[in-house]
Every structure is written in C-alpha cells, then in structure tokens.
Amino acid sequence: VNVDPKDFKPSPVSKIQPGMKVLHLKFGKGKVISIDGQPGNRIAIIHFSEIDQPERRIMLRFAKLQILE
C-alpha cells in the first residue's frame, strides 16, 4: 500500500458515511461498512482489500481518512 502523504488530504469526520470509499495512509483504499457510537466517539468498520486482515474497526476522531470520489 503506497499512499503519498503530501497528496493525502483528510476529510472531515462528519462527512464520512457507510458505503463511501475512503483512503487511509497505512491501510490504503477501503469501503466504510458501518459506523456506530455517539458523535465524537464514532467507530467505523472499514473493509480494506489490500491488507491481510481486511476488516478494521477505526475510531473516526483518530483516523485520518480521505473520501474518494
């Protein structure tokens, strides 16, 4: 997984929704499966096809995710 940090622009957490394709600096491209939790403490389950354990639970306030068109 090769993502160039200088081309990476994290999207606002509030805009991330289930079904969206996102980009993560470490895990690469993924698809948001679901989002649970209270605002400010939301956890997304994201399927990253390029890594060994593709399903990851990520706290959105710590994750830097870029929404892909």
HURADA-V37141 format. One record per backbone hydrogen bond with DSSP energy under -0.5 kcal/mol. CO is the residue of the C=O (numbers start at 0). NH is the residue of the N-H. Records with the same first field share a line. If there is no record, write none. Layout:
# HURADA-V37141
CO = NH + NH
This chain:
# HURADA-V37141
0 = 2
2 = 4
3 = 6 + 7
4 = 7
11 = 14
12 = 15
16 = 19
19 = 31
20 = 67
21 = 29
22 = 65
23 = 27
27 = 23
28 = 48 + 49
29 = 21
30 = 32 + 46
31 = 18
33 = 44
35 = 42
37 = 40
41 = 59
42 = 35
43 = 45 + 57
44 = 32 + 33
45 = 47 + 55
46 = 30 + 48
47 = 50
51 = 53
53 = 47 + 55
55 = 45 + 57
57 = 43 + 59
58 = 61 + 62
62 = 64
63 = 24
64 = 10 + 66
65 = 22
